[in-house]
Amino acid sequence: MSDIDPRLVARIGAAVAALPEPEQTVFLLHAVDEHDFATVAARLGIGVDEVERLLASALVRLGRDLGADGR
């Protein structure tokens, strides 16, 4: 664990916190809580296709905000 750069962890946390709703919720439920798309959809009362769209949007935003190389 000591190899993890705390500055990078802070940047990732800030980037996730900056995601608009509901992208942030979908990202956290899927990527952090490890729920599948169907479970996320059911919890939020939306379709699986909407979960996929929101997650894709979140990942694009995170990639842009963090840079392609994570720096």
N, C-alpha and C positions, 0 to 999 in steps of 0.2 A: 504494500500500500504506500510506502514512503516514496515510490517512484512517481506518484501522481502529482502533477504540478498544481498547487492550490490556486494559482492565478487562472489556469485553464478551467478548473472546476468553477471558479467564480464567474468567468466569462460565459460558460455554458449555462449556469444558473440564471444569469442576467438575460441571456438570449431567450431562454425558455420563458422567463417571467415577462418578457416583452412581447411574446406572441399574443395576438388578439384572441379573444374568445370567439368561437368555441375551439379554435385550433389548439390552444393551450390545453384545454381539457381533454380533447381527443388524444393529443400527443402524450400527456401524462398517463391517461388510462391505458393506452396501448404500450408505450415504450417503457414506462416506469413500473406501472402496476401489472403489466404483462397480460392484459385482457385481449382476447381475440376481437376481430372486427365485429362479429355478431353480438358479443357481450357489450362492447362499447355502444353499438347502435341501440341495443335494447335499453341500456341504462340511460341513454340520452333521448330516447324516443325518436330516433332518426333512422334512415335507411343505411344499410351497409355501404352503398355507393357514396353516400354523403360522408361517412366515416373515412372512406378511402380518399375522397377529394380533400377533406379537411386535413388529413394526415399528410398528404402530398404537399399541400400548401404550407403546412408547418415545417416540413423538411426542407422545402425550397427556401423559406425565410431563414431557418437556422443555418443552412449552408451559406446563404448570402451574408448573414450577420457574423458568422464565425470564420468565413473564408474557406475556400476549398481544402486548404491544408490544416485547418483547425487552429491556426495561429491568430 
